[in-house]
Amino acid sequence: MVAPVQKDSLTEYQVALATYLRISSPVAGIFTGTEIKPNPKARSIRVPDIRVDDYIVDADFSRIGADHYSGSEFTTEWKNGIPPIEWREYSMSRHRAFGFTVFDEQLQYSPLPNLVQEYTGRKMQTTVLRDHDKYCLLAGLEGHMTGKLVPRTSADAATISTRANSTAVTLGTWIKIGTAFLECTTAGNTGSSAPTAPATTGATVTDGTAVWTRRFNDGGPVTSNAHLIACTGNAADYKWIAEPGEDYDNQIQPSFATIKGMFMDATDPLNTLDGLSILFSDNWFDSNFGNNERFLLITSAMELVFINALINKGAGTESAFKLARDGDISGANANGYLGTLKGSWKLVKIHPEFLPKLFTVSATDLTIDPIGESPTKVLRQVIALAAYKNAIQTYEHFSERREQDGGTRFKGKEYVQDFSYDCWAIDQLSEGIVPMFAPSTGTVYSLVDTSFSNTAARVATARAQTGVYPEVYPLSGPTTKQSRPEWFHSPYTSAGKLDEALDVQSTGDIATNKG
C-alpha cells in the first residue's frame, strides 16, 4: 500500500484510519504503481481571489476601482492601498468527507470505550470506503491519467433537443423521445408525428426519411441521484472534466491510457488463462516482471466456474471433490485450492459490487471508451480483471479530523473527517490492464452473470429505502431516516419522534411540557 504521507508525519489517529483502510478495503494494497508523485500539494493549485467587503468574488478589476487601489464602491479604500487576497484551493483528487455528532449523554452511557473512533470506522465502512473502492477500479480500468470524475445529473440531458415534426436533420444529430436518446444515422426529414422509440440500445427506427438509432442514456445518469450516493461503479453515471492546471487559466484536459478488454473463453475458462499468458508474454515489458507481479481479480462465482472446469477435466483432487460436495467457496479452503492457476495467475477475490461497468468502442472492438463518445459504444459488466500490480497506482490521504463544541446549540461535539484519494493508470504499463467480459454465447458463465444481477438488485433495494429496515444490507441512499428523537440532527431543535407517552419531553436545549 502506498502510504498516504510520510509515516513519521502521521498522527496516531491517521495511522489508525490508514490501518482500517488496509484491512477493510479490497482495493487498497492490490496495486503498487509509483510513477505519479502522490503529494497533495503537487495535485492541487491555489488561485488568488479578490475579497471585497468580506465576500469572495472573481478577480474582476471593475469591482475594485479603476486605478486598482481606490477600493470598491462600498469601502472606498483598502488598508495600505492593497486589496485583500483570499486563496482558493482546487484539488485534483477525489474527496469524501463525513461528519457526525457525539452527545455528552452518548459518551456518558455508551458501553464503548471510544465511541468517536467507533463512529469513524462505521462511517468509513458504509460510505467512504465503498466510494474509494468503486472509484479506484472504475478510474484505473478506464485508463485515467488526468481529469476529474464527476457524476452526471439530469441537467446533462438538457442540451439534447426534443424531436420536432417535419424537420430536416443531419447525420449525427441527437434528440430525445420521452426518456430515450437517439442519434441520426441516416439524414433526412422527420415525419409528421413522432415514432415510438426503440426499447433496446442499438436498435433503429425510421422517422419519415430519417433513421434514428437508440444510444445509451448519454444525457444523464443511469442511476437516479448518482450525485448523492457513493460511486456506482457504472461509467454511464459519470463524466470526466478538466483538472485545474499549474495556473488558473491553464487547465489540464482529461487524458487516458489505452485499455483493451478481452472476452472470457465461451466454453472453457481455462483457455482464457492461456490467452492471457500469451498476451502478457507478448508485451515488451513482461520479461521485466516476475510472475508474482500479476494477478486475476475474480468473484467467488467465477472461482466456482474455474473449480468446475478443473473437475470436469479430471484434475480434481480429494480436496477438490470435497469442495464440490460441500459447496465451500468461502475462500478459507477454496483459496488454497485455487490460489494460483497455470500461467502463474494468482487469484484474488472481490465482491461483485465493486467490479465496474465500462463502455467499449463497439460490440466487437473491446477498447475501453472512457468518455462514451463512440456512436457504437456498448456498456459491459467487467466480470474479472487481469493486471500487473504496478500498472495502476492508488493514493490515499486522511486529513486531520476537525472537531467543534456544540456550544449553546447542544451538549456535545461535531466531528468532520476529510479523505482524499485518486487512482491512475501508468501509461507505459497500460497493456498490463485487461478487463474481462462475459461472451455473448456460452452458458458456463451464467452463474457469474447471476451474481452481478443479484448484487445490483440488492443494492437498488437498499438505496430505495430510507433506513435499513426491513433489509439488512448496510447501504444508505440519497435520503435517510432521522434518528429518534429527531433532535439528534442539525439544527437540534426538532420535537419530532418524541415519546408521546411522557409528560415532559426534552428536545436538545429546548424543553416542552405537555400540560
VOVO-957666 format. One record per residue (C-alpha): residue in three letters; y, z, x. Coordinates in steps of 0.1 Angstrom, whole numbers, padded with zeros to 4 digits, always signed. Layout:
<atoms>
alaYZX...
</atoms>
This chain:
<atoms>
met+0000+0000+0000val+0034-0009+0012ala+0054+0024+0014pro+0085+0025-0008val+0107+0036+0021gln+0100+0052+0054lys+0077+0081+0047asp+0097+0106+0066ser+0127+0100+0043leu+0108+0106+0011thr+0113+0138-0008glu+0083+0158-0019tyr+0089+0146-0054gln+0090+0109-0043val+0057+0114-0023ala+0041+0128-0055leu+0052+0097-0075ala+0041+0073-0048thr+0007+0090-0047tyr+0004+0089-0085leu+0012+0052-0084arg-0015+0046-0058ile-0041+0065-0080ser-0032+0052-0114ser-0021+0016-0107pro-0049-0011-0105val-0025-0034-0086ala-0009-0010-0060gly-0027-0014-0027ile-0046-0046-0036phe-0020-0069-0019thr-0009-0064+0017gly+0016-0093+0023thr+0045-0082+0046glu+0067-0113+0051ile+0097-0102+0030lys+0117-0072+0042pro+0112-0046+0014asn+0146-0029+0017pro+0167-0020-0014lys+0199-0030+0003ala+0185-0063+0015arg+0176-0072-0021ser+0209-0062-0037ile+0246-0070-0034arg+0278-0052-0041val+0305-0071-0059pro+0341-0058-0060asp+0358-0054-0094ile+0394-0045-0100arg+0398-0014-0121val+0427-0014-0145asp+0435+0017-0164asp+0400+0032-0160tyr+0384+0000-0173ile+0363-0022-0150val+0373-0058-0156asp+0368-0091-0139ala+0389-0098-0109asp+0415-0118-0128phe+0448-0117-0110ser+0467-0123-0142arg+0457-0088-0152ile+0472-0071-0122gly+0506-0087-0118ala+0519-0120-0104asp+0526-0106-0070his+0492-0088-0068tyr+0509-0055-0061ser+0530-0046-0092gly+0501-0034-0112ser+0491-0041-0148glu+0513-0042-0178phe+0502-0006-0185thr+0505+0011-0152thr+0534-0009-0136glu+0524+0001-0101trp+0495+0014-0081lys+0494+0042-0057asn+0503+0029-0022gly+0506-0005-0037ile+0468-0011-0035pro+0447-0018-0066pro+0417+0004-0070ile+0384-0013-0064glu+0351-0005-0081trp+0319-0018-0065arg+0293-0030-0089glu+0257-0033-0075tyr+0233-0060-0086ser+0197-0055-0077met+0172-0084-0073ser+0142-0061-0080arg+0128-0052-0114his+0139-0018-0126arg+0124+0005-0151ala+0139+0039-0159phe+0127+0066-0182gly+0142+0098-0194phe+0130+0129-0211thr+0143+0162-0222val+0128+0196-0215phe+0140+0225-0237asp+0141+0261-0224glu+0116+0271-0251gln+0092+0245-0239leu+0093+0259-0204gln+0090+0294-0217tyr+0060+0289-0239ser+0042+0260-0222pro+0008+0267-0206leu+0015+0240-0180pro+0029+0255-0147asn+0050+0223-0140leu+0059+0208-0174val+0086+0185-0158gln+0061+0169-0135glu+0036+0165-0163tyr+0062+0147-0184thr+0070+0124-0155gly+0033+0115-0149arg+0028+0108-0186lys+0059+0086-0188met+0049+0067-0157gln+0014+0061-0170thr+0023+0049-0205thr+0054+0029-0198val+0064+0022-0163leu+0031+0015-0146arg+0020-0008-0174asp+0051-0029-0168his+0047-0027-0130asp+0011-0039-0130lys+0016-0067-0155tyr+0048-0079-0138cys+0033-0080-0104leu+0003-0101-0114leu+0024-0124-0135ala+0050-0129-0108gly+0025-0133-0080leu+0003-0158-0098glu+0034-0178-0108gly+0043-0181-0071his+0076-0161-0074met+0097-0162-0043thr+0133-0159-0056gly+0147-0153-0090lys+0146-0126-0116leu+0123-0124-0145val+0139-0115-0178pro+0124-0115-0213arg+0132-0142-0238thr+0149-0132-0270ser+0154-0150-0304ala+0188-0162-0290asp+0169-0185-0266ala+0159-0206-0296ala+0194-0210-0309thr+0201-0240-0287ile+0174-0261-0303ser+0187-0280-0333thr+0172-0282-0367arg+0158-0316-0377ala+0181-0339-0396asn+0172-0367-0421ser+0177-0404-0413thr+0189-0398-0378ala+0183-0417-0346val+0165-0396-0320thr+0158-0404-0284leu+0129-0397-0262gly+0128-0360-0251thr+0149-0347-0280trp+0139-0312-0291ile+0140-0300-0327lys+0126-0271-0348ile+0109-0274-0381gly+0105-0239-0395thr+0093-0219-0366ala+0077-0248-0348phe+0093-0265-0318leu+0087-0302-0313glu+0096-0328-0287cys+0103-0365-0295thr+0076-0385-0277thr+0084-0418-0294ala+0120-0427-0300gly+0131-0439-0335asn+0148-0429-0367thr+0137-0398-0387gly+0126-0402-0423ser+0143-0392-0455ser+0125-0359-0456ala+0111-0335-0430pro+0074-0338-0422thr+0050-0309-0420ala+0049-0296-0385pro+0015-0297-0368ala-0003-0264-0367thr-0015-0267-0331thr+0002-0272-0297gly+0000-0309-0285ala-0006-0323-0320thr+0017-0351-0332val+0034-0360-0365thr+0051-0393-0375asp+0086-0389-0389gly+0100-0423-0400thr+0097-0444-0369ala+0099-0414-0346val+0069-0393-0334trp+0071-0356-0327thr+0047-0336-0305arg+0045-0299-0311arg+0051-0279-0280phe+0046-0243-0272asn+0073-0219-0286asp+0098-0228-0258gly+0127-0214-0277gly+0119-0178-0280pro+0093-0152-0271val+0058-0154-0284thr+0055-0117-0287ser+0081-0102-0310asn+0105-0077-0294ala+0092-0087-0260his+0125-0074-0245leu+0120-0040-0259ile+0085-0033-0246ala+0066-0032-0213cys+0058-0066-0197thr+0034-0085-0220gly+0019-0105-0191asn+0025-0137-0211ala+0046-0164-0193ala+0057-0177-0227asp+0077-0144-0233tyr+0098-0147-0201lys+0122-0169-0182trp+0134-0169-0146ile+0171-0167-0139ala+0192-0168-0107glu+0194-0138-0085pro+0227-0126-0071gly+0232-0140-0036glu+0249-0128-0005asp+0282-0133-0021tyr+0292-0131-0058asp+0298-0168-0061asn+0266-0178-0042gln+0236-0172-0065ile+0201-0178-0053gln+0183-0201-0077pro+0147-0193-0087ser+0121-0208-0064phe+0083-0207-0064ala+0054-0213-0041thr+0029-0239-0053ile-0001-0222-0070lys-0030-0242-0083gly-0057-0228-0105met-0094-0236-0109phe-0119-0237-0137met-0149-0215-0136asp-0181-0235-0135ala-0191-0244-0170thr-0227-0234-0168asp-0232-0212-0137pro-0206-0188-0124leu-0223-0186-0091asn-0215-0222-0084thr-0178-0212-0087leu-0183-0189-0057asp-0195-0220-0037gly-0165-0240-0048leu-0141-0211-0039ser-0157-0206-0005ile-0153-0243+0003leu-0118-0243-0010phe-0107-0213+0011ser-0126-0227+0042asp-0106-0259+0039asn-0073-0240+0040trp-0059-0243+0075phe-0054-0205+0078asp-0088-0195+0066ser-0102-0192+0101asn-0075-0167+0110phe-0085-0141+0084gly-0117-0121+0081asn-0138-0124+0050asn-0128-0088+0041glu-0093-0101+0036arg-0102-0119+0004phe-0114-0107-0030leu-0122-0117-0065leu-0104-0098-0093ile-0125-0097-0124thr-0131-0078-0156ser-0162-0058-0165ala-0172-0086-0189met-0170-0111-0160glu-0191-0088-0138leu-0218-0088-0165val-0218-0126-0165phe-0225-0125-0128ile-0252-0099-0132asn-0269-0120-0159ala-0267-0151-0138leu-0284-0134-0109ile-0311-0120-0130asn-0317-0154-0146lys-0322-0169-0111gly-0349-0142-0104ala-0326-0125-0079gly-0327-0092-0097thr-0340-0061-0081glu-0353-0030-0098ser-0318-0016-0099ala-0305-0048-0113phe-0330-0047-0142lys-0321-0011-0148leu-0285-0022-0151ala-0295-0048-0176arg-0317-0024-0196asp-0291+0004-0196gly-0261-0019-0201asp-0243+0001-0174ile-0212-0018-0164ser-0190+0012-0158gly-0187+0005-0121ala-0205+0036-0109asn-0237+0016-0103ala-0227-0019-0110asn-0201-0019-0083gly-0228-0010-0058tyr-0249-0039-0070leu-0222-0065-0072gly-0198-0051-0046thr-0199-0084-0026leu-0213-0118-0036lys-0221-0148-0014gly-0192-0162+0004ser-0181-0126+0012trp-0163-0123-0021lys-0156-0087-0028leu-0154-0080-0065val-0125-0058-0077lys-0125-0049-0114ile-0094-0047-0136his-0088-0041-0173pro-0084-0074-0193glu-0050-0063-0204phe-0034-0068-0170leu-0046-0104-0163pro-0017-0127-0173lys-0013-0159-0194leu+0001-0188-0174phe+0013-0223-0181thr-0005-0251-0163val+0011-0285-0160ser-0014-0302-0183ala-0049-0299-0197thr-0063-0315-0165asp-0037-0305-0139leu-0041-0268-0132thr-0010-0265-0111ile+0009-0235-0124asp+0042-0243-0142pro+0063-0211-0137ile+0092-0221-0159gly+0073-0241-0185glu+0092-0273-0181ser+0063-0297-0183pro+0061-0315-0216thr+0023-0314-0215lys+0020-0278-0204val-0009-0256-0216leu-0009-0219-0219arg-0041-0204-0204gln-0056-0170-0201val-0064-0160-0165ile-0099-0146-0165ala-0102-0139-0128leu-0082-0142-0096ala-0094-0153-0061ala-0069-0143-0035tyr-0062-0133+0001lys-0048-0098+0003asn-0018-0108+0023ala-0009-0139+0002ile+0011-0116-0021gln+0035-0088-0013thr+0044-0059-0036tyr+0072-0035-0032glu+0079-0002-0049his+0108+0023-0046phe+0114+0056-0065ser+0149+0067-0067glu+0159+0104-0067arg+0153+0120-0100arg+0185+0129-0117glu+0189+0159-0140gln+0217+0173-0161asp+0221+0205-0180gly+0223+0202-0218gly+0254+0225-0218thr+0267+0231-0253arg+0246+0204-0269phe+0212+0221-0264lys+0195+0246-0242gly+0176+0226-0217lys+0178+0198-0192glu+0177+0160-0193tyr+0159+0141-0166val+0162+0104-0157gln+0139+0086-0132asp+0145+0050-0119phe+0117+0030-0105ser+0123-0004-0088tyr+0096-0029-0078asp+0091-0066-0071cys+0063-0090-0062trp+0064-0122-0041ala+0040-0149-0032ile+0041-0157+0005asp+0048-0194+0006gln+0028-0202+0037leu-0003-0185+0022ser+0001-0196-0014glu-0031-0216-0011gly-0048-0183-0010ile-0038-0175-0046val-0062-0192-0071pro-0061-0181-0107met-0094-0188-0125phe-0096-0202-0161ala-0125-0205-0186pro-0138-0240-0190ser-0133-0257-0223thr-0171-0262-0225gly-0199-0238-0219thr-0208-0206-0237val-0216-0184-0207tyr-0181-0170-0208ser-0179-0162-0245leu-0183-0125-0237val-0153-0128-0213asp-0131-0146-0239thr-0140-0120-0265ser-0129-0092-0241phe-0094-0107-0239ser-0091-0113-0276asn-0103-0077-0284thr-0078-0063-0260ala-0050-0084-0274ala-0058-0073-0309arg-0058-0037-0298val-0025-0040-0281ala-0009-0057-0311thr-0021-0030-0334ala-0008-0003-0311arg+0026-0019-0308ala+0029-0024-0345gln+0027+0014-0352thr+0055+0038-0346gly+0031+0066-0334val-0004+0070-0321tyr-0019+0080-0354pro-0044+0067-0366glu-0050+0048-0335val-0057+0065-0302tyr-0046+0037-0278pro-0017+0051-0257leu+0007+0022-0261ser+0041+0025-0278gly+0061-0004-0292pro+0098-0010-0295thr+0102+0018-0320thr+0085+0052-0320lys+0083+0081-0343gln+0106+0110-0336ser+0090+0144-0329arg+0090+0172-0354pro+0116+0186-0358glu+0140+0157-0350trp+0165+0178-0332phe+0144+0172-0301his+0161+0138-0299ser+0196+0130-0290pro+0222+0139-0302tyr+0201+0170-0310thr+0218+0178-0344ser+0195+0162-0369ala+0180+0185-0395gly+0152+0161-0403lys+0115+0170-0404leu+0121+0208-0406asp+0097+0231-0423glu+0110+0234-0458ala+0089+0265-0464leu+0110+0285-0440asp+0141+0304-0454val+0160+0299-0422gln+0158+0267-0402ser+0173+0261-0367thr+0184+0226-0356gly+0193+0229-0319asp+0225+0249-0318ile+0232+0244-0355ala+0217+0269-0379thr+0215+0263-0417asn+0205+0289-0443lys+0187+0275-0473gly+0202+0301-0495
</atoms>
